[in-house]
Amino acid sequence: MFDGLPLAWFQPFIDTATGRIAGVEALGRLRQDDGQVQSVGPLFTDPRTLPAALRRLDRQIRGNALSRLHEAPPEWFLSLNMSPRWISRLRDNQPLPSLSQLQRHGVAPQRIVFEITELGGDSRRLTEVVQRYRDAGARIAIDDFGAGYSQLDRVLALQPDILKLDMRLFQAAARGGPSSEVVKALAQMAEKTGCWIIAEGVETEAELNFALECGSRYVQGYLFARAEPDFFPTDAFVSRFAALRERYVQGKLQERARLMQLRQQLIKLMALLHPWAQAGAPLSELPKLDAYPWLLRFYQCDRHGTQLTPNMEWRQHAWHADTSYVGHNWSWRPYFYHLLAEGWDERRLILSNTYRDATSNQYCLTAGQFFDNGQRLLLIDVDAVRF
């Protein structure tokens, strides 16, 4: 037996398109006789807690949440956590307890998101049960996406409707660094597979901005609300979210303005370097480039992407020629496709997206422009952080 009355508290999901509450997640609490409330989370991670007692507690909390869903607006969804370990214990064709609970409480499955937690459980049985949930009309989410490699296998097997980014990974990624690129890649994968992204653990404006950068459909976290025993009004956070979103958009506009300024400077730099490159002049005759402190290197390729010249690199307060990459072919890189598709006829400058250079471990942009009647290509690598 557990000390306290099992209850469901509710933490809202904010729709990033409207700022309105789109649904809530049911989170377990135990209310003591003195009115104090404790989370049941530690009980579910304590190996000493008997599984049968946990299943009973979970169903009580879920039943409490379902019994109160009629108090919420009819367009809201309710997210319920489901353990794969418990699903694995079900017999073939056994009625699903969760669907039976929905029927008893008169809740349409279309309002329910079953959130698959943890990495355990029998994969075959889990896939079968998830399909039965989906056939009934419920949606499927995978929690803590990105927390383990096997999650990728689970995504392919279950084909979820929603992916919840792992909170610790998400918060680390919002601070920048390599994990940022990992989470963006996960978000792009989700988009390509038709999944909506939920960013949970959004506690700061910077984390909200990163969630929007990742294309999150919903956000959840203390920046807006903790779990509460009662439902918030649907429009409770609309004004605040709109102000935060506007600041994010203004920041992106400023980034775009800086990028446009960089493009103009690169056009001038290209015009400065083209005569030098066209003449095949030595480094000693290189034009003065002090006005471009973010310039990392430049080199030439033929129209097929094969590098013709050394990398001209700025090191130790001087320009040096690195011959390591002469003869390498870069035609497979995305910026080269763009150059061929967009820059060939008009000979205009093409600028790549920001990427991390594998050799220098720096964030870079690459600009390219054809010259010499389209027979050669001048490529410039720029330090994206300094600009």
GIJOQUI-V967238 format. One record per backbone hydrogen bond with DSSP energy under -1.0 kcal/mol. CO is the residue of the C=O (numbers start at 1). NH is the residue of the N-H. If there is no record, write none. Layout:
<<CO | NH> <CO | NH>>
//
This chain:
<<2 | 4> <5 | 31> <7 | 29> <9 | 27> <10 | 228> <11 | 25> <13 | 22> <14 | 219> <15 | 19> <20 | 15> <22 | 77> <23 | 13> <24 | 79> <25 | 11> <27 | 9> <28 | 40> <29 | 7> <30 | 38> <31 | 5> <32 | 35> <36 | 32> <38 | 30> <40 | 44> <46 | 49> <50 | 54> <51 | 55> <52 | 56> <53 | 57> <54 | 58> <55 | 59> <56 | 60> <57 | 61> <58 | 62> <59 | 63> <60 | 64> <61 | 65> <62 | 66> <63 | 67> <68 | 71> <69 | 72> <73 | 76> <77 | 24> <78 | 113> <79 | 26> <80 | 115> <82 | 117> <83 | 87> <84 | 88> <86 | 89> <87 | 90> <91 | 94> <96 | 100> <97 | 101> <98 | 102> <99 | 103> <100 | 104> <101 | 105> <102 | 107> <108 | 111> <109 | 112> <111 | 78> <112 | 139> <113 | 80> <114 | 141> <115 | 82> <116 | 143> <122 | 126> <123 | 127> <124 | 128> <125 | 129> <126 | 130> <127 | 131> <128 | 132> <129 | 133> <130 | 134> <131 | 135> <132 | 136> <133 | 138> <134 | 137> <139 | 114> <140 | 161> <140 | 162> <141 | 116> <142 | 164> <144 | 147> <145 | 166> <148 | 151> <149 | 152> <150 | 154> <151 | 155> <152 | 156> <153 | 157> <154 | 158> <155 | 159> <161 | 196> <162 | 142> <163 | 198> <164 | 145> <166 | 170> <167 | 171> <168 | 172> <169 | 173> <170 | 174> <173 | 176> <177 | 180> <178 | 182> <179 | 183> <180 | 184> <181 | 185> <182 | 186> <183 | 187> <184 | 188> <185 | 189> <186 | 190> <187 | 191> <188 | 192> <189 | 193> <190 | 195> <191 | 194> <196 | 163> <197 | 217> <197 | 218> <198 | 165> <199 | 220> <202 | 223> <204 | 208> <205 | 209> <206 | 210> <207 | 211> <208 | 212> <209 | 213> <210 | 214> <211 | 216> <212 | 215> <217 | 16> <218 | 199> <219 | 14> <220 | 202> <221 | 224> <221 | 225> <228 | 10> <233 | 236> <234 | 21> <235 | 238> <237 | 241> <238 | 242> <239 | 243> <240 | 244> <241 | 245> <242 | 246> <243 | 247> <244 | 248> <245 | 249> <246 | 250> <247 | 251> <248 | 252> <249 | 253> <250 | 254> <251 | 255> <252 | 256> <253 | 257> <254 | 258> <255 | 259> <256 | 260> <257 | 261> <258 | 262> <259 | 263> <260 | 264> <261 | 265> <262 | 266> <263 | 267> <264 | 268> <265 | 269> <266 | 270> <267 | 271> <268 | 272> <269 | 273> <270 | 274> <273 | 277> <274 | 278> <275 | 279> <276 | 281> <282 | 285> <283 | 286> <289 | 292> <292 | 295> <294 | 383> <296 | 314> <297 | 381> <298 | 312> <299 | 379> <300 | 308> <300 | 309> <301 | 377> <302 | 305> <305 | 330> <306 | 302> <307 | 327> <311 | 322> <312 | 298> <313 | 320> <315 | 318> <318 | 315> <320 | 313> <322 | 311> <323 | 326> <325 | 328> <328 | 307> <330 | 333> <333 | 336> <333 | 337> <334 | 338> <335 | 339> <336 | 340> <337 | 341> <338 | 342> <339 | 343> <343 | 347> <350 | 368> <355 | 364> <357 | 361> <362 | 357> <363 | 384> <364 | 355> <365 | 382> <366 | 352> <367 | 380> <368 | 350> <369 | 378> <371 | 376> <372 | 375> <375 | 303> <376 | 371> <377 | 301> <378 | 369> <379 | 299> <380 | 367> <381 | 296> <381 | 297> <382 | 365> <383 | 387>>
//
